[in-house]
Amino acid sequence: MTLSVQFLTLIAMVSSGFYLGIVQETFRRFTPYWKKSIFLTYLLEIIFWITQTGIIFYVLFRVNAGELRLYVFLACFLGFSMYQVFGKAVYKRLLESIIRIATSILRFFRNLIQGLIITPITWIIKFILRIIVFIITLVGSIVLFALKVILTPFRWILIGIYRLMPNNFKNISHKLAGFYSTIKNICYKWLKYLKFKRR
């Protein structure tokens, strides 16, 4: 390995260590969002470290064909330490600013979609449903009124016929009406009992 390759390897590993500090800080910032799930926490930790190891080894492979030397690990540790000393405070403030800006942008687009698309569609659907309910109510009222107008003469005729009938027939009719009411009440009680038993 030539001196220039060693120098490039040293610079690349210091930069990789600094990069590792940044991505770890970012990962730790979002960890509380899935910390309640132990399975997800372990899974993301494993994926994170496997991914970062692969990225750093790829950088090393591009620089010196993947040769591992002691100074490679020392350079990587040096870069990570440099981030902890010089870059951590600045990056944390920068990361929080980026998160606030991204949250504001997402909130803006969410409110925009809510105001321009979801709210008008919801209002239109409610308006259409109200019109349908109004039409059904109006048609139902008209039909009921028409039936009442049509059936009223028949009701008067039946009342007149009933009044002209003998008293014996009237008594039988009252008994039949009472029997019908009794049967209806019994059926209602059984239906309520069956519904209660199903629960």
C-alpha positions in Angstrom: 0.0 0.0 0.0 1.5 3.3 -1.1 1.8 6.4 1.2 -0.9 8.3 -0.7 -3.3 5.4 -0.4 -2.6 5.2 3.4 -3.2 9.0 3.6 -6.5 8.7 1.7 -7.5 5.8 3.9 -6.7 7.8 7.0 -8.8 10.8 5.8 -11.6 8.5 4.7 -11.8 6.7 8.1 -11.6 9.9 10.1 -14.5 11.2 7.9 -16.3 7.9 8.4 -16.0 8.2 12.1 -17.3 11.7 12.1 -20.2 10.5 9.8 -20.9 7.7 12.2 -21.3 10.2 15.0 -23.8 12.2 13.0 -26.0 9.2 11.9 -25.9 7.8 15.4 -27.0 11.1 16.9 -29.8 11.2 14.3 -30.9 7.7 15.1 -30.9 8.3 18.8 -33.0 11.4 18.3 -35.8 9.3 16.8 -35.4 6.3 19.1 -38.1 7.4 21.6 -40.8 7.0 18.9 -40.4 3.2 18.8 -38.8 2.7 22.3 -42.0 1.2 23.7 -41.7 -1.8 21.3 -38.8 -4.0 22.4 -38.9 -6.1 19.3 -38.8 -3.0 17.0 -36.1 -1.4 19.1 -33.8 -4.4 18.8 -34.6 -4.9 15.1 -33.9 -1.3 14.2 -30.7 -1.3 16.3 -29.4 -4.4 14.4 -30.4 -3.0 11.0 -28.8 0.4 11.8 -25.4 -1.1 12.9 -25.3 -3.6 10.0 -26.1 -0.8 7.6 -23.5 1.6 9.0 -20.8 -1.2 9.1 -21.6 -1.9 5.4 -21.3 1.7 4.4 -18.0 2.3 6.2 -16.5 -1.0 4.8 -17.7 0.1 1.3 -15.8 3.4 1.8 -12.7 1.5 2.9 -13.0 -0.9 -0.1 -13.2 2.1 -2.5 -10.1 3.7 -0.9 -7.8 0.7 -0.3 -9.6 -2.4 -1.6 -10.8 -3.3 1.9 -7.5 -3.8 3.7 -7.9 -3.7 7.4 -5.1 -2.2 9.5 -5.0 -1.1 13.1 -4.8 2.6 12.1 -8.1 2.2 10.2 -9.9 1.5 13.5 -7.9 4.2 15.3 -8.8 6.8 12.5 -12.4 5.9 12.7 -12.4 6.2 16.5 -10.6 9.6 16.1 -13.3 10.9 13.7 -16.0 9.7 16.1 -14.3 11.5 19.0 -13.9 14.6 17.0 -17.6 14.7 16.4 -18.3 14.2 20.1 -16.0 17.1 21.0 -16.4 19.6 18.2 -19.6 18.7 16.2 -22.1 17.2 18.6 -23.6 20.5 20.1 -23.7 22.2 16.7 -25.3 19.2 14.9 -27.9 18.7 17.6 -29.1 22.3 17.2 -29.0 21.9 13.4 -31.0 18.7 13.6 -33.7 20.2 15.9 -34.0 23.1 13.4 -34.3 20.7 10.5 -37.0 18.7 12.4 -38.9 21.9 13.2 -38.8 23.1 9.6 -39.8 19.7 8.3 -42.7 19.5 10.8 -43.9 22.9 9.8 -43.8 22.0 6.1 -45.7 18.8 6.7 -48.2 20.6 8.9 -48.7 23.2 6.2 -49.3 20.6 3.5 -51.6 18.7 5.8 -53.7 21.8 6.6 -53.6 22.7 2.8 -54.9 19.3 1.8 -57.5 19.4 4.7 -58.7 22.8 3.6 -58.7 22.4 -0.1 -59.6 18.7 -0.6 -60.9 16.9 2.5 -63.1 19.6 4.0 -64.9 20.5 0.7 -65.5 16.9 -0.2 -66.8 16.2 3.3 -69.1 19.3 3.0 -70.3 18.2 -0.5 -71.1 14.7 0.8 -73.0 16.0 3.8 -74.9 18.4 1.5 -75.8 15.6 -0.9 -76.9 13.4 2.0 -79.1 16.2 3.4 -80.7 16.6 0.0 -81.4 12.9 -0.3 -82.8 12.8 3.3 -85.0 15.8 2.5 -86.2 14.3 -0.8 -87.0 10.9 0.9 -88.8 12.7 3.8 -90.8 14.9 1.3 -91.7 11.9 -0.9 -92.7 9.9 2.2 -94.9 12.7 3.5 -96.6 13.1 0.1 -97.2 9.3 -0.1 -98.5 9.2 3.4 -100.8 12.1 2.8 -102.0 10.5 -0.5 -102.7 7.2 1.3 -104.5 9.1 4.0 -106.7 10.9 1.4 -107.4 7.7 -0.5 -108.1 5.5 2.6 -110.1 8.0 4.6 -113.4 7.3 2.6 -112.9 3.6 3.1 -112.3 4.2 6.8 -115.6 6.1 7.0 -117.4 3.4 5.1 -116.1 0.7 7.4 -117.0 2.7 10.5 -120.5 3.2 9.1 -120.8 -0.5 8.4 -119.5 -1.4 11.8 -122.1 0.9 13.5 -124.9 -0.8 11.4 -123.9 -4.3 12.6 -125.7 -6.1 15.4 -124.4 -5.8 18.9 -123.5 -9.5 19.0 -121.2 -9.1 16.1 -119.6 -6.0 17.8 -119.0 -8.1 20.9 -117.3 -10.8 18.9 -115.2 -8.1 17.1 -114.1 -6.7 20.5 -113.2 -10.2 21.7 -111.2 -10.8 18.5 -109.4 -7.5 18.9 -108.5 -8.3 22.5 -107.3 -11.8 21.5 -105.1 -10.2 18.8 -103.6 -7.7 21.3 -102.9 -10.5 23.7 -101.1 -12.6 21.0 -99.2 -9.6 19.9 -98.0 -8.8 23.4 -96.9 -12.4 24.0 -95.0 -12.4 20.7 -93.2 -9.2 21.7 -92.3 -10.7 25.1 -90.9 -13.8 23.5 -88.8 -11.7 21.1 -87.4 -9.6 23.9 -86.6 -12.8 25.8 -84.8 -14.4 22.9 -82.8 -11.2 22.3 -81.8 -11.2 25.9 -80.8 -14.9 25.8 -78.6 -14.3 22.7 -76.6 -11.6 24.6 
